Amino acid sequence: MRCHVNLSDVQREIKDGDLLLFRGSGLVSRLISVAGRSDYTHAARAVWWGNDLFCCEVRELKGGRAVTLESQIERFPGAIDVFEANPSNRWREFNRYGAVRYMRRLAGCDYGYRGVWLAALRHLPVWRFWVSSDSDDRRVANQPPFCSQACAMADRIGGGVDPVPHLADRMTEPADLARSPFYRYRFTLGGV
């Protein structure tokens, strides 16, 4: 069950670094959601710059960028869920500022098409029998990240907490972030 709200009513409740998970409707989005076993097809972060709330993301065809959250809600009304990062401050070592800073610094980077391709291969029926699961975050790829990989890296490297501890960042999909206890669903942004 989703709680649909307008951004104007909840804007001050969204914290710096909260997770934004998007649901898509196109063909590529459907493939991502089927492979990831969830409705989520994209991951980003809510970031405050002064009094303005931005969406920091690494998006296909665009790379790393920061756009107003309002512009994304107008483009995808009812398709953006806000998840609180580190609910109830369970992970006291979490550095929210460090995670946000890491995400901001991804602005301008390329999109990790190779990483998406490798993550997608793990879902193919025959291929998955030949490849073992990967949980080693020490082997950080020299390739640019894709959306959910960027969010996981921001929390692990910048924030000091691995949100999906038994899965390498480069294998993390939006659905994995949604299932992580490090995040808690708050509401769905239905309009501005």
C-alpha positions in Angstrom: 0.0 0.0 0.0 1.3 3.4 -1.0 0.7 6.7 0.7 0.4 9.3 -2.1 1.3 12.9 -1.0 2.2 16.2 -2.7 5.7 17.4 -2.4 4.6 20.7 -1.0 3.0 18.9 2.0 6.0 16.7 2.9 9.0 18.5 1.5 10.5 19.4 4.9 10.1 15.7 6.0 12.5 14.6 3.3 16.0 14.4 4.7 19.3 15.0 2.9 20.3 11.6 1.5 17.0 9.9 1.6 16.5 7.2 -1.1 14.3 7.8 -4.1 13.0 4.7 -6.0 11.3 5.1 -9.3 8.7 2.9 -11.0 8.8 2.9 -14.8 6.5 1.9 -17.6 8.6 1.6 -20.8 10.0 -1.6 -22.3 13.4 -1.2 -20.6 11.8 -0.4 -17.3 9.6 -3.5 -17.6 12.7 -5.7 -18.2 14.5 -4.2 -15.2 11.5 -4.7 -12.9 11.0 -8.3 -14.0 14.7 -9.1 -13.6 14.9 -7.4 -10.2 11.6 -8.9 -9.0 10.0 -5.5 -8.1 8.3 -2.5 -9.6 11.4 -0.4 -9.1 13.5 0.5 -12.2 15.7 3.5 -11.0 17.3 4.7 -7.8 18.4 8.3 -6.9 19.0 10.4 -3.8 17.2 13.4 -2.3 19.7 16.2 -1.7 19.2 19.6 -0.2 21.1 22.6 -1.6 20.1 25.5 0.5 16.3 25.7 0.4 16.0 23.7 -2.8 15.5 19.9 -2.9 17.3 18.1 -5.7 17.3 14.6 -7.1 20.9 13.4 -7.5 21.2 10.4 -9.8 23.2 8.6 -12.4 20.7 8.1 -15.3 21.0 6.3 -18.6 21.7 8.6 -21.6 22.5 11.4 -19.2 25.1 10.2 -16.6 25.5 11.7 -13.2 23.4 14.8 -12.6 21.4 16.9 -10.2 17.9 18.1 -11.1 15.2 19.5 -9.0 13.0 16.9 -7.4 10.0 18.9 -8.4 10.9 18.5 -12.1 11.1 14.7 -11.7 7.7 14.6 -9.9 6.2 16.6 -12.8 7.7 14.1 -15.2 6.9 10.9 -13.2 3.8 11.8 -11.0 3.0 9.0 -8.6 6.0 6.9 -9.6 8.6 8.1 -7.1 8.8 6.5 -3.6 10.7 8.2 -0.8 12.6 5.8 1.5 14.2 7.1 4.7 17.9 6.2 5.0 19.0 4.8 8.3 15.5 4.7 10.0 15.5 5.3 13.7 19.2 6.0 13.5 19.9 2.2 13.9 23.3 2.5 12.3 24.9 5.1 14.5 28.1 5.1 12.5 26.3 6.3 9.4 27.6 9.6 8.0 24.7 11.1 6.1 26.8 14.1 5.1 29.5 11.9 3.7 26.9 9.9 1.7 25.4 13.0 0.2 28.8 14.5 -0.6 29.7 11.3 -2.4 26.5 11.4 -4.5 27.0 15.0 -5.4 30.5 14.3 -6.6 29.0 11.8 -9.1 27.5 14.7 -11.1 29.1 14.8 -14.5 30.2 11.1 -14.5 29.2 8.7 -17.3 26.5 6.1 -17.0 27.7 2.5 -16.3 26.3 0.7 -19.2 28.8 -2.1 -18.9 27.8 -2.6 -15.2 24.2 -2.8 -16.1 25.0 -5.4 -18.8 27.0 -7.5 -16.3 24.3 -7.3 -13.7 21.7 -8.3 -16.3 23.7 -11.3 -17.4 23.3 -12.8 -13.9 19.6 -13.1 -14.5 19.9 -15.2 -17.7 18.9 -18.9 -16.9 22.1 -20.6 -18.3 24.6 -17.8 -17.4 23.5 -17.8 -13.7 24.7 -21.4 -13.3 28.2 -20.5 -14.4 28.7 -17.3 -12.4 28.8 -17.2 -8.6 27.2 -14.4 -6.7 29.5 -11.5 -6.0 29.7 -9.9 -2.5 33.2 -8.4 -2.7 33.0 -4.6 -2.5 36.8 -4.3 -2.4 36.9 -5.0 -6.1 35.5 -1.6 -7.1 35.2 -1.5 -10.8 37.0 1.2 -12.7 33.9 1.7 -14.8 31.3 4.4 -14.2 28.4 3.4 -11.9 24.7 2.8 -12.8 21.9 4.2 -10.7 21.5 1.7 -7.8 25.2 1.0 -7.7 25.9 4.8 -7.2 23.4 4.9 -4.3 24.9 1.8 -2.6 28.4 3.2 -3.1 27.4 6.6 -1.6 26.2 4.9 1.6 29.1 2.4 1.8 32.0 4.6 0.8 30.7 8.1 1.8 28.4 7.1 4.6 30.3 4.2 6.2 27.4 1.7 6.0 26.9 -1.0 3.4 23.1 -1.0 2.7 23.2 -4.4 1.1 26.1 -6.2 2.9 26.0 -9.6 1.1 26.0 -8.1 -2.4 28.6 -6.1 -4.2 27.6 -2.6 -5.1 28.1 -3.3 -8.8 25.5 -6.0 -8.6 23.0 -4.0 -6.5 19.6 -3.3 -8.2 16.9 -0.9 -7.2 14.9 -3.9 -5.8 17.8 -4.8 -3.5 17.8 -1.3 -2.0 14.0 -1.5 -1.5 14.4 -4.7 0.4 17.3 -3.5 2.6 16.5 -2.8 6.3 18.8 0.3 5.9 15.8 2.0 4.2 12.2 2.4 5.2 9.3 3.4 2.9 7.8 6.8 3.8 5.5 7.9 1.0 4.9 8.2 -2.8 5.2 11.6 -4.4 2.0 12.0 -6.4 2.3 15.7 -7.3 4.1 18.9 -6.5 
